[in-house]
Amino acid sequence: MCGIFFSLTAAENPVHLDGDLHYLLTKRGPDEGSYSIGVRGASLNLFNQEGSGRIWLSFASTVLSMRGDHVVRQPLTDTGRTGSILAWNGDAWKIDGQPIPERNDTEIVFNHLLQAITQDYPSGDYTGVPSAAQRVAEAISKITGPFAFVFYDAVNFRLYFGRDCLGRRSLLWGLDEAGNLTICSLSDGSSLSTFQEVEADGIYMVEFADAPNVDLDSVPVNGPLRFDVKNITRIPWSHEVLPAPHMISPTPPMNKAVPEGTPPPLTTTSSNLRELEDRLRQSLALRIQNVREPPSAGDSNVKIAVLFSGGLDCTLLARLAHDILPSGETIDLLNVAFENPRVVAAAAKGLKQLPSAYEGCPDRITGRAAFAELQRVCPARNWRFVAIDIPYVVTVTHRDTVKRLMLPHNTEMDLSIACALYFAARGQGTALDSQRPDNKSFQYKTPARVLLSGLGADELFAGYSRHGVAFSRSGFQGLIDEIDLDVSRLGKRNLGRDNRVIAHWGREARFPFLDEDFVAWVVQTPVWQKCGFGVPDSPPTDAGIDNEKKALRLLALKLGLDNVSREKKRAIQFGSRTAKMETGRTKGTDALR
């Protein structure tokens, strides 16, 4: 996980990263680097004013090194050859379909981009010859994995920035009153209108027309130049080949086939279920194998933790991780529960005896039950259940920090979800080991820097109640359209917000269900092989399996997770009780004051 800061300014001096933003970015990664370069401002078409002047491009990066055998400081600079610069926050699992060797992926991505911009082609759009922008677009298209980046192509005098098509990393952009452009992993904390998410609908390009790199001491500044956001070019993701620069989306269109007659039953022995298991294992293996040992003190046997509510998706990932990781590695299960004053007061008023403000939380109840089931099914593994109890006073103490991190998101629902993820990712609580002889709990903070999340399963496998409503109203066609809408909005989901609050603790969330190859396979799979709507009843052994996410439920059942396979869907803010902590009639969509 890395922090990115970039500034494009026509001021007399480059903008340097400092203050509050500097502190927050170093929380994302401890290794810092910076680099500034000046380019001549003549004929710049991104500014409202023409004129000769020095334009500063300033980069700063903070790095949390997760792969390879050494730390690669950023930004990377190709000073001896092209003068190009890269700030990268991502995991490139594959390039052009080939797995990345076990070394730092930032260097590989940089060389991949440098090769694209230095190919021996003319820069114009000649027939059969891709333009420089198209070559960069094609290079980005070939990268599989979550990413956000800023890349200065000094050969063709262009700046590129963007996120992967599913938006799994945070990147914001904004303009200040002087017209300076800032691109950053976090908001600078100014007004809400200043910073916005970089949309995951393409990559963005700023062109410096014939602007050479220059001696920084020889070029005078010719007054203030104001940035015009309208002059940024978007290079879109597309399912089709376009005449203009574009990138081919790694996720194909949805399979909208409707069954002719009644589809076959979906059972634990269905061939499609075997392929689902194989593909999910492949996605998970990329994300949990060969993880570098955490540098912090503590149990060095822990490299992987799971954001663990005890629900279907996260417990299924934990169960599969057991089959992939070495037997000696402990897997941490991070389960967060909050003291909610409204719930406590309501229980007291109704004379209802709660076990505790935390143990009565729905996610704590399901979490402990799923922990017990994992112990039963995989007794050779040491599972460490981490009960993260958050008193109300602690929530209030950290609330301003959470609100700051989640910007530009600013609703009550954003805050309740962000709080849950923020404290879960902190990973500090009372732990219980499944293989500890005395069965005693102890104070603990996980050293794991990779956190597994089950996000994406509901969208892909029809896990929301609205999917059942769509089927009841409009049959298979309505169900398909609802899933298609969910999948198309994955890049507009709140993954950027989630990344900002989780990465604050120097940890990285990884999403096996959102692997591009896995998503591509799921969206091409017929709908009746993913969920149980309109499908004949299963055999008695599968009784009680809900239609929502039925394929995943059957896989969990096949792997021995009988109770988990029947667990109901519950939103994180209600399961952990971060929603509606104060009295009043606030709605989730209400803006924070």
N, C-alpha and C positions, 0 to 999 in steps of 0.2 A: 504494500500500500504506500502510495506516495502523495505528496502535496505539490500542487502546481501553482505557480504565480507567474503571470506574464503582463507586461505593461507596454503599450504602444503610445508614445507621447511625443509632442513637438516642443516640449519644454526645454529650457536651457541645459538641464541635467537629467540623466535617467532617473526613473523612479526606483527606489530601493525598498525591499520588503522589511518592514520593521513593526514595532508595537504589538498590538493585540493580535493582528492577523498573523504576524510572524510566530507568536507563541502558539496559536491554534494549529498552524501548519506543522510546526515541529512536533506537536502531539501525534500527528499522523505518521511521522517518520523522523528519526533522530539525526540522520546524516544530511547535511545541508550543502548546497552549492548554488552559485549564482554566476550570471554572465550577461554583459550588456554589449550591444553593438549599435553603431550609428549608420544610417543609410540616408542618402541625399533625398530631399523631399520634392525635387523638381518633378512635375507632371504626375504627382500622386493623384489617382482618381478616387481615393477613398475620403479625401478631405474636401470640405466646402470651398476652401481657398486654394488657389494655385500659388506657386512661388517656390523659390529655391530655399531650402532650409534643412536642418538636420533632424531626422526622425529617430528617436531612440526605441530600440527593441530591447527590453529588459526581461530576463528570465531568472527565476529562482525555483529551486526544487528542494523538497525534503523527502528522504527515501527511507522506507522500511523494507529492507532487502529480505525477500522470501525464497529466492531460488538461486542456484549456483553456489560456488564455493567462496565467493568474495563479494564485497559490497561495490557496486558500480555507482559512483557519484554522478548526480545530474545537476544541470542539464548536460547532455552529451553534445560535444562540439567537434565538428570536422574542420578544424582551423587550418590544417595543413593542406587541404585539398579543395573543398568546395565552399567552406565557410558556413555550412548549414548547421542548424541547432535543433535538438529535440528535447522536450520535456514530456515524459511518458509516465502514466499511472495506469498500469494494467497487467494482465496475465495473458500473454500470447501462448495459448496451448498448442496451436498448430498454425503453420503458414502454408498456404496452397495445399491443404489436406495432410501435410506431413507433420508429425509431432515434433515439437521443439526439443532439441537435445537438453540434457540436464546441465544447463548453464544459464547465466543471466539472460533473460529474454529481451531486456532493453537494448543491449548491444546488437542482438540479432534483428530486432525491429528497425533500429537505426540504419544498419547496413542494407536492410531490405528497402527502405525508403531512399537511401542514397543511390542504390542501383537503379531505382525507378527514375530519378531525376537526372542521372548521368548517362542514360542510354543514348546511343549515337543516332538520335532522330532529330529532325528539325522541330522547332518549337511550334510551328503553325499547324493548323488542322488540315493536313493534306490527305487526299484519299488513301485509305488503307493504313495511314500512319497515325497513331494516337498522339494527341497533344500532351504537353507536359502535365497539365492538370488531369487528363484522363489516365496517364500512367500512374500518378499518385493515387487516384481513385481506385484503380485496379489493384495497386499494392495494398491499400487499406482493405479492399474487399477480400483479400486472401488471408487476412488475419482472423483466426478464430479465438475468441475469448473476450472478456470484459476489458474495456479500455477507455481512457480519456487522454488527449494529447494536445500539444501545441508544437508545430513543426515549421521552422523557417527554412524554406528552399532558397538558398542564396544563389543557386545557379540560374533560376528563372525569376528571382525576386518576388516570391510569393510566400504568404503565411497561410498555413492550414491549421484548423483546430476542430475538434469534435469529439463525439462519444460513439461507442458501438451502437448498433441498431436496436439493442434492447435496453440501453441506458443504464448499465450496471455500475458505472462509476460516476462520481459527481464532477460536473464542470459548469461553472457559472460565467456569465459575462455582464459587463456593465460599463456605463459611460458616466464620468463625473461632469461637473459643471463646466470645466475647461475643455471638454470634448475628448479627454483621454480615454482610451480603451483599456480595460483591465479584464483579463481572463484568469479565473482562479478556481481552485477546488472548493473554496468557501466564500461566502459573502463578506464584504469588508465591513459589514455592520451598519452601513448607511441606510437611507430610506428604502422602503420595499420596492419602490419603482426603479431604483438604480440597478440592481442586480436581478438577473433572471437566469433560469436554467438554459443551458445550450441544448436545444432540442435534439433528440436522437433520430432525427429524420434525414440525416445526411452529415457530411462534413462541410465546413465553411472555409471560404478562401478570400483573402485580401491580396490584391495585386499591387505591387510597387512597380510602376511602369518604368523600365530602363533605369532602375535606381541602383547604382553600384555601391558596394561597401566603401567607406571612405576613411581617411585619417580623421579620427575623432577630434583632433585639435585644430583642424584646418578649415572646418566648415562653419560659417556663422549661422545662427538661428535667425530666420526672417519672420519674426513675430509669431503670434499664436496661430496654430492651425487647428481647426475643429473637425472632429471625426463625424462622418455621416454614415449611420448604420445602414442606410439604404444601399450603399455601395459594396456591401459584403455579398459575395456570390455563394449560394448554396449548391453543393453537389449532392444530389439526392440518392438515397437507396431506392432501388427499383427492382421489380420482378422481371422487367423487360429491357431489352437493349434499346437505348435512346440515342438520338443523334448528338446530343450535348453530353458533356462529361457527366458520368453517373457511376454508381456502384451497384453491382448485382447483389440483391439481398440474399443472405444465407438461409433465410426462412421462406420457403415457397408458399404459394397461395394455398388456402385451406381446401382439403378434399371435401367437396360439397355433395358427394354421392348420397342418394337416399336409397335405402334397401328396397329391393323388389320383393314384396311379401314380408314374412316374419324372418328376422335375422336369426342366426344360430345362437344357442346359449353361450354366455361368457362364463367360463369356469376356470378353476386352477390348472386344468390340463389343456386349456386352449393354446394353440401354437403361437398366437399373438402374445400371450402372456410370457412365453419363454423368450421371445424377442425383446419384449419390454424389459425383462429382467437383465438380459445381456447388455442392452444399450444403456440402461441406467447404471449398471456396474461400470461400464466404460467411462461414462461421464464422471462418475464419482472417483474412479481411480486416478484420472487426470488431476483431480483437485486435492487428493490426500496422500498420494505417494511421493516419496522423496522430498518431503517438507523439511526445510532446514531446522535444526534443533534450536529452540528458543534460547536467547542469550540470558534471560533473567534467571535469578536463583530460584530454586524450588525443584519440583519433580521434573527432571529432564525427560522422563518417559512419556510426558504428555505433549503432543504436538497438535492434536485435533480436538476441538470441542464442538458441541452441537447446541444451537439455540433451541432449547428443548421444552416444549409445552406438554409433551406426552401425547400429542396428536398423531394422526396417521403419517403425515409427510415427514416430520422430523424423526420419528421413531423408525420408520422404514429406512431412512438414510443411515441412522445409527446401526441398525441391524446389518445392512449391506457393508458398512464400513468395517464391521467386525470381521467379515470374510476377507477383506482386502489388506488390512493393516497387520503388521507383525503381532504375534500373540502377546508379546511382552509390553506393548504400548497400552497405557490407560487411555480411555476415552472419557472426556468430561461432558457431563450433561448439565447445561446451564439453565436453571429454572427460576424465573423471577416472579415474585409476588409482592403486592403493595398493600400497605395499610391505607384503606380508603375510609375516610371519616364518615361518609354518608352510609356506607354499608355497616360500619361498626355501630353507628347511632341507630340505624333501623333495626339491627339485631337486638340492641339493648332495649329499644322501645317495645319490641315484640316479645321481649323476655326469651329470645332465642339464644341458646348457649352455643357460641362458636368455639371450635378447638383453639383457634388463635386467629388474629387478623390475617395471618399469612397461610396457615395450614387449611383454612377454609376457602381459599381462592380456588376457582375451578381448575386453573392450570396446575396448581400445586397438587390437587387431588389426582388429576389424570397423569401428571408427571411422575408421582410416586408409584402409581399403578403400572405405568409403562416401564419404569425402572425395574420393578419387580419382575415384569414379564421378560425383559431383556436378560436379567439374571437367570431366569429359569431356562430360557432358550439358549443362551450363550454363557454357560457357567465358567468357562475357561478364561473369559475376558474380565479384567478389572474395570467395572463401570464406576465412575465417580459422580454421584448425584450432588450437584452444588445448589443448595437452597439459598437463593439470593433474596433476602428479606429487606424491603425498603420502607422504613418508617415514613410517615407523612412529612415530618419535619425535614427529613433528608431530601424528599422529593421537592419540597419548597426551596431548599437551599440550592439545589442544582437546576431549578427550573429556568432561570435566566440563561444559564449556559446552554441548556437544551434548545431554548427558543433561538438563541444566537446561532447555533449550529444548523438548525433546520431551515433557516432563511434561504430562499425567499418564501418558503411554505409558512403559513401563518394562521392556521385554523385550530379550533379546539381538538378536532380529530387528529390533525398532524401532531399536536403536542402529546396527546395520550399515547399514540403509537410510538412516537419518537422517544418518549420517556421509558417505555418498556424496553425498547431496543438498546437505548443508552445504558441503562443499568444492567441489563443482561450481558452486554458486551464488556462491561467493567469486570464481570466474572468474579466478584468478591462476595463470599458468603460462608455458609457452614456446609462442609462436605461430608459425605458418607461413602466409603468404599465398599463395593460389593464383596471384596475378598478380605476385608479387614477382620481378623479373628475376634476382636473384642466388640465389633459392631458399634464403635463409638464415633460420633461426629467430631469434627475439628474445624478450626478457622482456616480459611483457604482462599487463595486468589489464583485463578488458573494462569499458567504460563503460556497456554496455547495462543498462537497468533492467527490460526485459521479457524474460522467459525462456520460451520455448515448451516445452511438455511434451506427450508423446504419451499420457499417462495416459488411460485410459478405453477405448482401442481394443480391448484384450483382452476386456474385459467385454461390449462391444457386439457384437463380431464373432467371438466364440468363439475366443479366442487361446490359451487354456490347454489343457494336455494333458488335464485332466479333462473338457473338452468332448468330446474324441474318445472318452474312456472312457464318458461318458454315452450317446453315440450308439451305441457298440458294444453296450451293455447293453440300452438301451430304445428305440433308433431315434430318429426325429424328435421324438417326445413327450419322451423323456428329455433330448435335446439342448435343446429349447425350455425345459423346466423348469430346466435348469442355467443357461442364459443369463438367464432371468427372475430366478432367485435372485441372480445376480451384479449385475444391474441394480438390483434392489430394495435391494441392500446398498451401492450407490455412496455414499449419504449417510452410511453407517457406516464407510466406508473410512478410511484414515489421512490424508486430505487436510488436516485440521487440524494434525496433526503436521508434515506436509511444509511447510505454510505457515509454521509457526513457525521452522523451521530455514532455509528459503530467505529469508524476509523479514528475517532478522537482518543480511543484507548490503545492505539497502535495495534489494532487487529483488523483482519480482513475477512469479510463475509464472502463465502463462495456458494454458488447456487447450481447444484447439479441438474435440477429440472430445467434450468435456462441455458444449458449448453446448446450451441447452435445446431449441432448435428442431431442432438436428441429432440430439440424443438421441431426441426425439419421432418424427422421421422413421425413424430406425434401428429403434426398437422396434416400429414398425408395419409394417416391411418383412418379408416372409416369410423364414423362416430360411434357405431354400435360395438366397436371393439375397445372403446375407451370408457364408456359408462353404461349403466344398465337400463336406461330409459328405452322402453319399447322392446326390450330383449326378454325372451322367455325366462321363467323362474329357474334359478340355479338348483342343483341337487341339494338334498337335505343338509349335507355337510357344510354348505355355504349359507345356511339360513341366517337371516339377520344382517346380511350385507346390504348396505344402502346402495341406491342407484348412482348417487354422486360419487365420482372417482372410483367406480366399481373395479376397474382394472388394477388400480393401485391397492385397493382393499383386498382383492383376491391374491395379489402378490404378497402382501403382508401375511395373509392367512397361510399361504403356501410356505412362507418362511417361519411359521410357528407363532406368529403374533396374533393369536386368536382374539383377544380382547381389543387390541389396538385396531384390528381390521374393522371393528364395529363402532369405533369412536366417532362421535359427531363433530362436525366442523364448528369451530368457535373462533371468533376474531380475537386477536391478541390483546386489544385494549379492554375487552370484557373478561377474558380468561385470567389476565394478570391484575385486573381491577384498577387500571389507570384512568378509565373513563368516568366522567362525572364525579370528580372528587369533592367538589364544592356544591353547596345548595344553590338552587337557581334553575332557570329554564333555558339553559344554554343548549344549542344544537352543535353537532359535530362540525357543521359547515360554517358556524359563526367565526368571524375573525377575532383573533386575540386582541385584547386591549393593551 
